[in-house]
Amino acid sequence: MTAKGSKGVIEEKDMESVEAEFVNMKQSSARTIEGGHIEMQQVGALSVDGERIEVTQGATGILRGNDVNLNQSISAVTAGDKTTLNLSFSPLVVSRGESISNKSAIGVMAAMNIKAENSASVFMIANKVKGNVTTLFDWRGALALGAAIGGVLGLFSIFRRR
């Protein structure tokens, strides 16, 4: 099922794709969602692309937008100009401007500025980081990990040539 229009309110439906200026989805699923302002509550989607995206208790594969807000949600890849995660999980968060994380778990977070409160991450790449955050690797640890991985790959390439 495909929906197109200027305004879309979808509840308890399985959709192939949704395109509208304003999308409001509740307890539904969709393969792709595109729009200006997208609000999702308990929605599963493979790809979401919009200007302003708000996800509450949802799961997405790829999430792209200017202003992205995740609340108690999971997203494999989250990208935007400004990203906000609240009690959420995302293995990869990329933001052109600011990224805010509150009690969330992140694999790799890259942004110009990061504000984090009681969050955890594996890697954080930023110009400025503020708040209480636990990272698995600091810059020295990341450098040592890169050198170790490079050494192991170099060793394997020597053995593979013989």
C-alpha positions in Angstrom: 0.0 0.0 0.0 1.3 3.4 -1.0 0.2 6.8 0.3 0.8 10.2 -1.2 -0.5 13.6 -0.3 0.0 16.9 1.5 -1.1 15.5 4.9 -1.2 11.9 6.0 -2.4 10.3 9.2 -1.8 6.6 9.3 -2.7 4.3 12.1 -2.2 0.5 12.4 -1.3 -0.1 8.8 1.5 -1.8 6.9 2.7 0.6 4.1 5.1 0.2 1.2 5.9 3.9 1.0 4.5 7.2 2.4 5.1 10.6 0.9 3.4 13.7 2.4 4.3 17.1 3.7 3.0 16.2 7.1 3.1 12.5 8.2 1.7 11.2 11.5 2.1 7.4 11.9 1.0 5.3 14.9 1.5 1.6 15.5 2.4 1.0 11.8 5.2 -0.1 9.5 6.6 1.3 6.3 9.4 0.6 3.9 10.1 4.2 3.1 8.7 7.5 4.5 9.4 10.9 3.0 8.0 14.2 4.1 8.5 17.6 5.6 7.4 17.0 9.2 7.3 13.3 10.2 5.9 12.1 13.6 6.1 8.4 14.3 4.9 6.6 17.4 5.6 2.8 17.7 6.5 2.6 14.0 9.0 0.4 12.2 10.5 1.8 9.0 13.4 0.9 6.8 14.2 4.4 5.5 12.9 7.8 6.7 13.8 11.1 5.0 12.4 14.5 6.1 12.9 18.0 7.2 11.8 17.4 10.9 11.5 13.9 12.2 10.3 12.9 15.6 10.3 9.1 16.5 8.9 7.8 19.8 9.3 4.1 20.6 10.1 3.3 17.0 12.7 1.4 15.0 14.3 2.6 11.8 17.1 1.5 9.5 18.3 4.8 8.0 17.0 8.1 9.4 17.9 11.3 7.5 16.6 14.8 8.2 17.5 18.4 9.3 16.1 18.1 12.8 16.0 14.5 14.1 14.6 13.5 17.5 14.7 10.0 18.8 12.8 9.2 22.1 13.0 5.6 23.4 13.9 4.4 19.9 16.4 2.4 17.9 18.0 3.6 14.6 20.8 1.9 12.7 22.0 5.1 11.1 20.9 8.6 12.2 22.0 11.6 10.2 21.0 15.2 10.3 21.9 18.8 10.9 20.8 18.5 14.5 20.2 15.1 16.2 18.7 14.5 19.6 18.6 11.1 21.3 16.7 10.5 24.5 16.8 7.0 26.1 17.7 5.7 22.6 20.2 3.5 20.8 22.0 4.1 17.5 25.2 2.5 16.3 26.0 5.5 14.0 25.0 9.1 14.6 26.3 11.8 12.2 25.4 15.5 12.6 26.6 18.5 10.7 25.9 20.8 13.7 24.9 19.7 17.1 24.2 16.3 18.5 22.5 15.9 21.9 22.4 12.6 23.8 20.5 12.0 27.0 20.8 8.6 28.7 21.5 6.9 25.3 23.9 4.4 23.9 25.7 5.2 20.7 28.4 3.3 18.7 30.0 6.1 16.8 28.9 9.7 17.2 30.3 12.5 14.9 29.3 16.1 15.1 30.7 19.6 15.4 29.3 19.9 19.0 28.2 17.1 21.3 26.1 17.5 24.4 25.8 14.3 26.4 24.2 13.5 29.7 24.7 10.1 31.2 25.3 8.5 27.8 27.7 5.9 26.6 29.6 5.5 23.3 32.4 3.6 21.6 33.8 6.5 19.7 33.0 10.2 19.8 34.4 12.6 17.2 33.6 16.3 17.8 35.1 19.7 17.9 33.6 20.3 21.4 32.0 17.7 23.9 30.1 18.8 26.9 28.4 16.7 29.6 28.8 13.4 31.3 29.6 10.7 28.8 31.4 7.4 29.0 33.4 6.4 25.9 35.1 3.1 25.3 38.1 4.7 23.4 39.6 8.1 23.9 41.9 9.5 21.2 44.9 7.5 22.5 42.9 4.3 22.7 41.6 4.8 19.2 45.1 5.4 17.9 46.4 2.2 19.7 43.5 0.2 18.3 44.1 1.5 14.8 47.8 0.6 15.0 47.0 -2.9 16.3 44.4 -3.6 13.6 46.8 -2.2 10.9 49.6 -4.5 12.2 47.4 -7.6 12.2 46.1 -6.8 8.7 49.7 -6.2 7.5 50.8 -9.5 9.0 48.0 -11.3 7.3 48.8 -9.7 3.9 52.4 -10.9 4.3 51.3 -14.5 5.0 48.7 -14.4 2.1 51.4 -13.6 -0.4 53.4 -16.7 0.4 
